[in-house]
Amino acid sequence: MASVCEFSRPAFKLPGWEARQDPEDGIPESVLDYGLDLGPDDVIDPRAKEIYLERATRRARTAAFDLVACNPDLDAFVTLTFDRSYTDRSSYEETYGRLKIWLSNRVTRHGLKYVCVPEHHKDGEAIHFHLLANQKSLKFKPSGHRRRGQIIYNLEDWRWGWSTLMLIGETETDRDRVSKYIYKYMTKQEGQKIGGRYYLHGGRLALPSFAYSNDATEFLGSEAPVWDRHVEISPSLVYKEWNFI
């Protein structure tokens, strides 16, 4: 799978050029573009902070999507919740502490691969986790329930609360649905990093590789095929995207 993206104007700074301070946003372009950490006193303009959070969330969603796209064996969608009798469900340190032990054990012993998104319950306090994982590394059994005709399973070795697992098929539609799961839960926490992270990942995941140029013909050749996506961002700036599977 490959993706080529092109802007009608150069998008990458030439060596020796410095990032400018954008007077409209009040925040350096180097921060906006590359997600450099900001101190508590670095952002004064509320709109600048909003722009930064929007771009940071978008980058995180894209990075998570790349992992999903590169690992088609992430074919199980798992939700893990915690029983308040055993765990302070509002504490990220405690919930993730228990989850981390379970994840580490399965990565080491059973070859678990996963992309995980933490999320708050509707009460805004309790935390649960959504995982995309490879089903062959998991032990599960039917729960006796269905959702939209699909069997819901429970993990056999999750002892800190409750779990659900749904299997994901191998068709392109199913894979698109997998990606939308990740986008759905990460979009709901726009600008909010639970425990300081937008998402977690682990195991022997295949990683994307990147190459950069201000000339897309370097990757496509002189006669580029018709693009898959074409967006006019402004009268003078156009975005084109080609995808190859």
N, C-alpha and C positions, 0 to 999 in steps of 0.2 A: 504494500500500500504506500502511495506517495501523494504528497500535496505540494503544489507550487503556488505561491501567492505573489502578486505583483502590484505595486502602486505606480501610477503614471508619473509621479515625481520620485526622486531618490528618497529612500526611507532611512538610510543608514548614514551616520556621520562619518566623514572622512577623517583619517588619522590627523591629530593635531588640533582639531576643532573642539571647542569647549561647549558644554551644555549651557543654554541661556536660561535666564530667569524670565518666565512668562508673566508680563505685567497684568494680564487679564485674570489669570488663575492664581497668581501669587505663589506659585510653587514651581521648583525647577523641573524642566522637562526630563532631566535624567531620573528624577524621582517618579514622575508620572509614567514614563516609558518602561523603566526597568525595576520599579517596585522597591527602591532603596528605602530603608527604614527611616521613619521620621521621629524626632524627639517630641516631647509634649508641648514645646514652645515653638516648633518649626512651622506650624500652620496657623495662620491667623484668619484668613478668609474662609468662612464656612463652606462656600462653593468649592474652594480649592480642595478642602478635605473630602467633600462629597465626590469630586472628580477622582481623587486618589483612590478612595474606597471602591468606586465603580470599576476602575481599571484593575485594581488589585484582585477583586472578585472575578473579573473576566479572565485575567491571566490564570487564576487558580482553576477555574472551570475548564479552560483550554488545556491546561496541563493534565488535569484528571481525564479529560476526554482522550487525549493522546495515549495515556496508559491503557484505557479501555480499548481503544482502536487497535493497539499493538498486541493485545492479549485476548484473542477470541475465546480462550478457554475460561474466561471469567463468566461462567454460565450459571451462577446461582446468586439470587438476590436475597440477602439475609438481613433481618432486623433483630437487634438484641436490646432487650430492656432489663431493668434491674428491679428486684424486690426490695422495697424500703425496709423490710425486716432485717436485711443483711447489709445494705449499702445506703449511704447518703446519696440519693439520686440527684441531688442538686450540686454535688461536688464533682468537678471534672477530675481532680486528682484521684478521688476514690473510684469513680466509675471507670476511668481510663486505666487506673492501676490494676483493676481486676481484669479488664479487657486485654491489657497488654500481656499479662501472664498467659491468658488463654491463646492469644494470637501467636506469641513466641513459641509456645509448646507445639502448636500445629504447624507453624512454619518449619521448625526444626525436625519434627518427627514425621510429618505427613505431607510436606511440600506445599503448604498453603500459600496461595498468592491472593492478594486482596487490594482493593481500593475502598477506603472507609470514610464516611462522612458523619460527623457527630451532629446531633440536632436536639433542640429543646422540645419537650412536650408542649401541648397546648397551654399548659399552666405557666409556661415561660421559665420554669425553674428546673424540673427534672430533665435529665439527659439520657438519650438513647442513641444507638449507633446503627447506621445502614452500611452494609458491606456488599460489594460485588466480589465474589470469590469463585475459585475452581471447585466444582462440586466433588471431584474425586478425592479431595483432601478432607472432606467433611463426613461425619456420621449423622444420619438423619432418618426419620421415620414419618409416615403419614400421620397427620394430626386428626384426621377424620372430618376435616372441613375443606371447603373449596371457596375460591374467590374468582368470580366470573368464569366458572367452569374449570378452573385450574386447581390442581391439588396443592394444598398448603402442608408443608412438612414442619417438624420441630427438630432442632438439634438434640442429639442424645446426650451430649456432654457439656451443655451450657447449664451451670448450676446456680447462677447468680440471679436468676429471674426467669424471663420468658423469651422465647425465640420463635421466629417464623422463617421459613425458607421456601422460595419459589424457584423452580427451574426455568431457565431461559433457553429457547431454541437456537438453532444454528442459522436461520435464514437472515437475510439482510434486514428485514423488518424487525426481527427480534433483536438484532444487534443495535439498530437505531433506538429501540425501546430501552436497551441497557444504558445507552448514552443519555437518554432523556431522564432516566432515574437520577443519574449523577447531577445533571443540570437542575432538575427539580429541587433537590434538597439543598444544593449549594446556592441556588437563587433565593430560596426562602431565607437564608441568613446573610443577605446582601450586606457586606461590610462588617459582619460580625464573625470573628474567629473564636469559636468555642475552644478554650484551652490554648489559644494562640495559634491554632491551625485551621485552615479551611478544610483540609482533608488529610487522611493518613494513607500510607500504602506500605506494602512489605512483601517479602517473598522474592522469588527469582522472576521478577517481571521483565518482559522485553521492553526496552526503552526506545523512544524515537531518536533518530539522528537528524541533525539540522545542518544546512549549508546556506550561506547568505551571499547575496549579490544585489546590486542595484539594476541588474539587467537579467530579466527572466529568460531571455534566449540562451543564456549560458546553460540552463537546465532543459529548456524545451526545444532548442534548435531554432534555426532561422524561420521556419514555417510552423508557428505554434497552432495547435488545434483550437477549435472553438471552446471558449471557456465554459466552465460549469456554473460559475457565479460571477455576476457583474454588478458592482454597486457604485453609483455616482455619489461620492461623499460630499463633494462640492462641485461647482462649475469647473474648477481647475484640478480636481483630484479624483481619480477613478481607481477602484480596487477590482482586481480580477483574480479568480482562483480556478486552478485546474486540479482535478483529483484523478488518481489512477489506482485501480485495485487489481 
